[in-house]
Amino acid sequence: MMNITIRNIPDDVVSKIRTLSQMEKRSLNNEILFVLERGVQEEVRYYFNLKRNISKETQIEIWTRLSKEWQDDRSTDEIIDDIYNSRTLGREFKL
């Protein structure tokens, strides 16, 4: 495993990572590794989504296959009601 030194980390970033590490009961070092790994995964996902877009035809085929797998004993109206009832109002904002 490699050791590296990172310089000039902004105080607010260190504070946020320290808070996360306390909340998750991880050491500061382990929290930094966790955040770094998660960030790298997101960057890789973002990169592949940009560079390897799935064609419209492939997306339709995937969704068609998935839609045939759906199993539910509820009626369509019951499913729609469940979706609407599980929604939240969201946050308040001013225009």
C-alpha positions, -999 to 999 in steps of 0.1 A, spaced: 0 0 0 12 35 -8 15 64 17 10 99 4 10 134 19 -17 159 10 -9 195 17 -31 226 19 -63 209 27 -89 237 35 -99 239 72 -136 235 63 -129 203 45 -109 189 74 -137 199 98 -163 182 77 -143 150 74 -136 151 111 -173 155 118 -182 126 95 -155 104 111 -170 111 146 -205 104 134 -195 71 117 -171 62 146 -142 59 122 -107 72 126 -99 104 106 -76 83 84 -103 57 77 -129 84 70 -105 101 45 -100 67 28 -137 60 27 -146 95 12 -117 91 -13 -129 57 -24 -165 68 -27 -154 99 -47 -132 78 -70 -161 55 -77 -184 84 -86 -157 98 -109 -153 65 -126 -191 62 -130 -193 97 -144 -164 91 -168 -179 59 -182 -213 75 -185 -198 103 -206 -175 82 -227 -197 51 -231 -232 63 -235 -257 35 -241 -275 38 -274 -312 45 -273 -320 11 -288 -299 -6 -260 -317 14 -233 -351 4 -247 -340 -33 -248 -328 -32 -212 -360 -15 -200 -381 -39 -220 -364 -69 -204 -366 -54 -169 -403 -46 -174 -411 -82 -180 -395 -91 -146 -418 -69 -126 -440 -88 -102 -465 -72 -79 -498 -83 -65 -511 -47 -63 -532 -31 -91 -517 -3 -111 -538 22 -92 -526 9 -59 -490 12 -70 -495 48 -82 -513 56 -49 -483 42 -30 -459 63 -50 -478 95 -45 -483 88 -8 -446 81 -2 -436 115 -17 -426 144 6 -433 180 1 -395 188 -1 -377 217 13 -392 252 16 -377 279 -6 -384 316 -14 -386 330 -49 
